[in-house]
Amino acid sequence: MLTVRQPIRTTILHIRSKDADQITDGLNTNFTVQLVSAIECGQDEEIHAQLISAEIPNSCYNVSAAVNNNTIVYDTDQVFTFPSKNYDPKELLRVINEDASFPFTVTRDKYTNKLTFTNNTPDSHDLNWTSSLARKLLGFGEAADETVASGGTTTSPGLLDLATIHSFFIKSDLAAGNVLSTRAGQSTTLQKISVDVNGFGIVYLNTSDYRTVSVLQKPSISFITFTLTDQNNNLLDLNDINYEFSIQFMIYPIPVREEARRRRGEEAPPPPRALPQALIQQPPPQPFVGGNDIEIVEEERTIDDTHPVEGKTHIEKEAEKTILDHIIDGL
């Protein structure tokens, strides 16, 4: 019998960032929520949490200090800093090439999407990629520090990457026991939301995002800390634009052996609700043929033992037909 495990009770928590208590100065993506009434479960119950909706503005800049990709270090202690804003390739090259103090001019091959740095000064200059935050942005993610002679050039081994934020991660301190990540093993992530709109649009939790159900390891929830990060664990800088999301908390019974229940003098819970028989689809019986072995799978129904024409049983008639078909297939 197929059964459906259903929650005993459910609580929906709607969160608005403008109502929360912010933790990090200047950002609204690290905050706490104090519940008026605690969400609690019994000894033989557990709390499951699931994000059910989200509306978050894609107002983060693709190049900024918040994303840790905005500096080029050269000549050991000199730093070129990109102003925080949204860039396309044309704007990025304009900003670099209009800075008179930066000793390089930069060009882009639109067919390979790679950048070439040219030293137009009479002296050689170092590019310290290992200490530059913009190295991955500019395609020099795996490059070593290098010296470029006067009139010399260097081309990025990788591609210019302006799609710097791929997804939003909503995290909490609810201590889920069934969510892992490659970054730190057991994860505090409630939900990953793909960023599928251009800058300054709204990112929604949509049907293409797999809904994570977190099994919480707390018997009572009254105070929650939330953080919103990108895929690299950088706290999102939404430029002070507010957002909303909703979480569903579901209380489920934990399966307990009947003997343990009787030992505690408790009554057994009602059995789970069974699916209606009409919703359980049984596949029609099919004959199985393997070499010369023939197995007929019959439906559980009353069969007339005599064939109305040949006087053979139904089983004999079907067996002969199957054997004949098998011989024909082998010709």
Summary of the structure (lengths in Angstrom):
residues: 331
radius of gyration: 32.3
end to end distance: 44.6
largest distance: 107.3
contacts: 835
relative contact order: 0.21
helix: 12%
strand: 36%
